[in-house]
Amino acid sequence: MNAAHGLAAPSIGTRLPKVGTTIFTVMSALAAERGAVNLGQGFPDFDCDPRLVDAVAGAMRAGRNQYPPMAGVAPLRQRIAEKIAALYGMRYDQDAEITVTAGATQAIFTAVLAVVRPGDEVIVLEPVYDSYIPSIELAGGTAVAVPMDAGFRVPWAAVRAAVTPRTRAIMVNSPHNPSGTILREADLRELEAIALEHDLLVISDEVYEHMVYDGEAHQSVSRRPALAARSFVVSSFGKTFHATGWKIGYCAAPAPLMAEFRKVHQFNVFTANAPMQYGIAEYMEDPAPWRGLPAFYQRKRDLFRGGLAATRFRLLPCEGTFFQLVDYSAISDLDEAGFARWLTTEIGVAAIPLSAFYEQPVQNRVVRFCFAKTEQTLEQALERLSRL
């Protein structure tokens, strides 16, 4: 309206001067424009279980369409508590220690806002998922990036060296997006030792907890009582149940931390979608869907890796998530963003440059593919990539 009247909008500055449109949006738009197979953005191209849809629809028909409790509906919080106890041996109180959120990103943002004060430092591990650093900066904190090593393992000595008197928290992510590596028991011991020694909080992004392969167990920070006592643990039903557009996740934390989390949550989104919460709670009465997820995605991983093995890409290990990193050094001298664009426009397969996960872009000649796709989609992408 102002522009139509020749009036200039007021200058408000920006709180996120380094942030523009995310690479995921850019590459998905380019893929759609060029008719490319989109293995860039991390979402399934197959639908969720019809039983889950029926459960949500049943909740809607039953009138579960008004505000649910701020912390989430009781049946779902109970299911979450039971699942964590069964998998990791930690029993969270469903009333005081679990909150259902509008997706995992909101849970991470809320946890950061709850505990990070202006001037605080938060250690993050690069490559780092794109929402972490803006969350820290919006809270008035400073992100201190510690690069993972060449094999995308955490260099704990470097993490320890990065701790200062201003350090408030460490953010970890396992299985790790984008690398597909996982934290092991020894990693949790190192994290626990650093957190206890320096009285630090931990924000643990575990949205791919059910996508760990080759017989390995997911090492949740919930497994270690001393670590869980100072941690926010975040997960995602969107990832677990192939319904990323529903934006339903949760956070588990000890009661004193959760009390602060909920203070922010109630003024951030207040609560999450009611019928979906009831539907997910009903669906979780059967644990088979999430218990079967490692085998489900490992089949896709193995199909995709098997096809890529016949190309000039060099496969990096994939221990978890639904992402596969590949080194394209034998194919092109382009930088990562340039190669991702070329791959999308000329070969017809979209990928994400690894450099997008660094605050100061690092050129490893590596891109990330998402294999959370139907067999038909993966085979179509592999047929195109076989030309390389």
Summary of the structure (lengths in Angstrom):
residues: 388
radius of gyration: 21.1
end to end distance: 50.3
largest distance: 64.5
contacts: 1314
relative contact order: 0.17
helix: 43%
strand: 15%
